[in-house]
Amino acid sequence: MTTINKRGAAPQRDAGIPGVAVDAWGRAVLDPTANVLALVKAANERRDDLSALGDLYTAERIRRVEDLGNKDVKHALFLIKIHAEHGKELQKLHAGYDEKLHAIQTADINAINGRLGPLEKIVFENAAKGVGVSTAWTVLLSSVSLIATLIVIGLFVFNGRSVPAVVPQVTYTPAAPGTMIPSSPVQSQRQ
């Protein structure tokens, strides 16, 4: 409601009753409330859709990680199974190899012992005949002759030279402090 002033001025509107909105040129302005409400509703729906898609994405990632984990577990179990099977095969091969190697070594040792037996017999027979004693005499005589030769060489080397005569050593003493004249040489006691 508009009221008139006591002075007859232009009418004023009551503060409680809204009027028609106008723009700068005086045209009526539409109320944007309906548009704003529609935009807010659309934004909320969009946010809800994005949240639902994010939940789906997260659930799919979790499922894939679990699938990969299951595949890794299956693969690890498969590798453990293969390792156990090959381990058993290697143990069988190793046991067979040890037995074969032992048989070969036993055959080689028997062959060597077969060859050494007659040689040992010959050595023991020759030792009993005195062949070993003659070798001991040979070593003893060569050692004695070597020592005698060294003694003779030593006698010629050390007795063949004459000892040189003692020659007195001339020693000069330094000059007395403050003089440039040398002192007389010290005479040797051995002359």
CYANA upper distance limits for C-alpha pairs under 8 A (distance plus 0.5 A):
  1 MET  CA     13 ARG  CA      6.42
  1 MET  CA     14 ASP  CA      6.35
  1 MET  CA     17 ILE  CA      7.70
  2 THR  CA     11 PRO  CA      6.21
  2 THR  CA     12 GLN  CA      5.82
  2 THR  CA     13 ARG  CA      5.05
  2 THR  CA     14 ASP  CA      6.70
  3 THR  CA     11 PRO  CA      5.99
  3 THR  CA     12 GLN  CA      6.30
  3 THR  CA     13 ARG  CA      7.24
  3 THR  CA     14 ASP  CA      8.16
  4 ILE  CA      8 GLY  CA      6.71
  4 ILE  CA      9 ALA  CA      7.00
  4 ILE  CA     10 ALA  CA      7.14
  4 ILE  CA     11 PRO  CA      5.39
  4 ILE  CA     12 GLN  CA      7.40
  5 ASN  CA      9 ALA  CA      5.74
  5 ASN  CA     10 ALA  CA      7.63
  5 ASN  CA     11 PRO  CA      7.33
 13 ARG  CA     17 ILE  CA      8.06
 20 VAL  CA     28 ALA  CA      7.25
 20 VAL  CA     29 VAL  CA      8.18
 21 ALA  CA     28 ALA  CA      6.22
 21 ALA  CA     29 VAL  CA      5.79
 21 ALA  CA     30 LEU  CA      7.96
 22 VAL  CA     26 GLY  CA      5.65
 22 VAL  CA     27 ARG  CA      5.65
 22 VAL  CA     28 ALA  CA      4.89
 22 VAL  CA     29 VAL  CA      5.57
 23 ASP  CA     27 ARG  CA      6.06
 23 ASP  CA     28 ALA  CA      6.98
 23 ASP  CA     29 VAL  CA      6.58
 32 PRO  CA     36 VAL  CA      6.61
 33 THR  CA     37 LEU  CA      6.56
 34 ALA  CA     38 ALA  CA      6.69
 35 ASN  CA     39 LEU  CA      6.69
 36 VAL  CA     40 VAL  CA      6.59
 37 LEU  CA     41 LYS  CA      6.58
 38 ALA  CA     42 ALA  CA      6.66
 39 LEU  CA     43 ALA  CA      6.57
 40 VAL  CA     44 ASN  CA      6.61
 41 LYS  CA     45 GLU  CA      6.70
 42 ALA  CA     46 ARG  CA      6.59
 43 ALA  CA     47 ARG  CA      6.62
 44 ASN  CA     48 ASP  CA      6.62
 45 GLU  CA     49 ASP  CA      6.58
 46 ARG  CA     50 LEU  CA      6.62
 47 ARG  CA     51 SER  CA      6.57
 48 ASP  CA     52 ALA  CA      6.64
 49 ASP  CA     53 LEU  CA      6.64
 50 LEU  CA     54 GLY  CA      6.50
 51 SER  CA     55 ASP  CA      6.71
 52 ALA  CA     56 LEU  CA      6.78
 53 LEU  CA     57 TYR  CA      6.56
 54 GLY  CA     58 THR  CA      6.59
 55 ASP  CA     59 ALA  CA      6.57
 56 LEU  CA     60 GLU  CA      6.59
 57 TYR  CA     61 ARG  CA      6.71
 58 THR  CA     62 ILE  CA      6.67
 59 ALA  CA     63 ARG  CA      6.67
 60 GLU  CA     64 ARG  CA      6.67
 61 ARG  CA     65 VAL  CA      6.63
 62 ILE  CA     66 GLU  CA      6.64
 63 ARG  CA     67 ASP  CA      6.61
 64 ARG  CA     68 LEU  CA      6.60
 65 VAL  CA     69 GLY  CA      6.54
 66 GLU  CA     70 ASN  CA      6.59
 67 ASP  CA     71 LYS  CA      6.62
 68 LEU  CA     72 ASP  CA      6.54
 69 GLY  CA     73 VAL  CA      6.65
 70 ASN  CA     74 LYS  CA      6.62
 71 LYS  CA     75 HIS  CA      6.50
 72 ASP  CA     76 ALA  CA      6.52
 73 VAL  CA     77 LEU  CA      6.61
 74 LYS  CA     78 PHE  CA      6.60
 75 HIS  CA     79 LEU  CA      6.70
 76 ALA  CA     80 ILE  CA      6.67
 77 LEU  CA     81 LYS  CA      6.67
 78 PHE  CA     82 ILE  CA      6.76
 79 LEU  CA     83 HIS  CA      6.50
 80 ILE  CA     84 ALA  CA      6.63
 81 LYS  CA     85 GLU  CA      6.75
 82 ILE  CA     86 HIS  CA      6.63
 83 HIS  CA     87 GLY  CA      6.42
 84 ALA  CA     88 LYS  CA      6.81
 85 GLU  CA     89 GLU  CA      6.90
 86 HIS  CA     90 LEU  CA      6.52
 87 GLY  CA     91 GLN  CA      6.65
 88 LYS  CA     92 LYS  CA      6.82
 89 GLU  CA     93 LEU  CA      6.73
 90 LEU  CA     94 HIS  CA      6.37
 91 GLN  CA     95 ALA  CA      6.51
 92 LYS  CA     96 GLY  CA      6.74
 93 LEU  CA     97 TYR  CA      6.53
 94 HIS  CA     98 ASP  CA      6.59
 95 ALA  CA     99 GLU  CA      6.85
 96 GLY  CA    100 LYS  CA      6.63
 97 TYR  CA    101 LEU  CA      6.45
 98 ASP  CA    102 HIS  CA      6.54
 99 GLU  CA    103 ALA  CA      6.72
100 LYS  CA    104 ILE  CA      6.78
101 LEU  CA    105 GLN  CA      6.62
102 HIS  CA    106 THR  CA      6.56
103 ALA  CA    107 ALA  CA      6.73
104 ILE  CA    108 ASP  CA      6.72
105 GLN  CA    109 ILE  CA      6.58
106 THR  CA    110 ASN  CA      6.64
107 ALA  CA    111 ALA  CA      6.69
108 ASP  CA    112 ILE  CA      6.70
109 ILE  CA    113 ASN  CA      6.55
110 ASN  CA    114 GLY  CA      6.53
111 ALA  CA    115 ARG  CA      6.92
112 ILE  CA    116 LEU  CA      6.57
113 ASN  CA    117 GLY  CA      6.48
114 GLY  CA    118 PRO  CA      8.07
115 ARG  CA    119 LEU  CA      7.48
116 LEU  CA    120 GLU  CA      6.50
117 GLY  CA    121 LYS  CA      6.79
118 PRO  CA    122 ILE  CA      6.79
119 LEU  CA    123 VAL  CA      6.79
120 GLU  CA    124 PHE  CA      6.64
121 LYS  CA    125 GLU  CA      6.63
122 ILE  CA    126 ASN  CA      6.66
123 VAL  CA    127 ALA  CA      6.63
124 PHE  CA    128 ALA  CA      6.74
125 GLU  CA    129 LYS  CA      6.88
126 ASN  CA    130 GLY  CA      7.06
126 ASN  CA    131 VAL  CA      6.05
126 ASN  CA    132 GLY  CA      7.74
127 ALA  CA    131 VAL  CA      5.92
127 ALA  CA    132 GLY  CA      5.59
127 ALA  CA    133 VAL  CA      8.18
130 GLY  CA    134 SER  CA      7.02
131 VAL  CA    135 THR  CA      7.12
132 GLY  CA    136 ALA  CA      7.02
133 VAL  CA    137 TRP  CA      6.94
134 SER  CA    138 THR  CA      6.78
135 THR  CA    139 VAL  CA      6.85
136 ALA  CA    140 LEU  CA      6.75
137 TRP  CA    141 LEU  CA      6.65
138 THR  CA    142 SER  CA      6.74
139 VAL  CA    143 SER  CA      6.75
140 LEU  CA    144 VAL  CA      6.86
141 LEU  CA    145 SER  CA      6.71
142 SER  CA    146 LEU  CA      6.67
143 SER  CA    147 ILE  CA      6.86
144 VAL  CA    148 ALA  CA      6.76
145 SER  CA    149 THR  CA      6.66
146 LEU  CA    150 LEU  CA      6.83
147 ILE  CA    151 ILE  CA      6.84
148 ALA  CA    152 VAL  CA      6.87
149 THR  CA    153 ILE  CA      6.79
150 LEU  CA    154 GLY  CA      6.64
151 ILE  CA    155 LEU  CA      6.82
152 VAL  CA    156 PHE  CA      7.03
153 ILE  CA    157 VAL  CA      6.72
154 GLY  CA    158 PHE  CA      6.52
155 LEU  CA    159 ASN  CA      6.22
155 LEU  CA    160 GLY  CA      8.29
156 PHE  CA    160 GLY  CA      5.92
157 VAL  CA    161 ARG  CA      7.68
168 PRO  CA    188 SER  CA      6.43
168 PRO  CA    190 ARG  CA      7.15
168 PRO  CA    191 GLN  CA      7.46
169 GLN  CA    188 SER  CA      7.24
170 VAL  CA    185 PRO  CA      7.39
170 VAL  CA    186 VAL  CA      7.53
170 VAL  CA    187 GLN  CA      7.74
170 VAL  CA    188 SER  CA      7.78
171 THR  CA    185 PRO  CA      6.52
171 THR  CA    186 VAL  CA      6.58
172 TYR  CA    183 SER  CA      8.16
172 TYR  CA    184 SER  CA      7.93
172 TYR  CA    185 PRO  CA      5.62
172 TYR  CA    186 VAL  CA      7.39
173 THR  CA    182 PRO  CA      7.80
173 THR  CA    183 SER  CA      7.01
173 THR  CA    184 SER  CA      8.28
173 THR  CA    185 PRO  CA      7.28
173 THR  CA    186 VAL  CA      8.29
174 PRO  CA    182 PRO  CA      6.83
174 PRO  CA    183 SER  CA      7.59
175 ALA  CA    179 THR  CA      6.89
175 ALA  CA    180 MET  CA      6.72
175 ALA  CA    181 ILE  CA      6.38
175 ALA  CA    182 PRO  CA      5.01
175 ALA  CA    183 SER  CA      6.38
176 ALA  CA    180 MET  CA      8.13
176 ALA  CA    181 ILE  CA      8.14
176 ALA  CA    182 PRO  CA      7.88
176 ALA  CA    183 SER  CA      7.96
